[in-house]
């Protein structure tokens, strides 16, 4: 069995529609540059409010991906 090491980073996605869309947008964007993306863990969710109305949903994620040393 192979021993693996994973790197963990935090990112924030945003959407005008929902927290789920914000998370999906973040993972989609990150997967374009991170290889072997494995886990996306939701840390927090918040929203931007302007003039008493929600304008943006934000989801902070912790992502893990396989670490390559070569």
WOMO-V554363 format. One record per run of one state. SS is the DSSP state (helix for helix, strand for strand, loop for the rest). FROM is the first residue (numbers start at 1). TO is the last residue. If there is no record, write none. Layout:
ss->SS from->FROM to->TO
ss->SS from->FROM to->TO
This chain:
ss->loop from->1 to->5
ss->strand from->6 to->15
ss->loop from->16 to->18
ss->helix from->19 to->30
ss->loop from->31 to->36
ss->strand from->37 to->50
ss->loop from->51 to->52
ss->strand from->53 to->66
ss->loop from->67 to->70
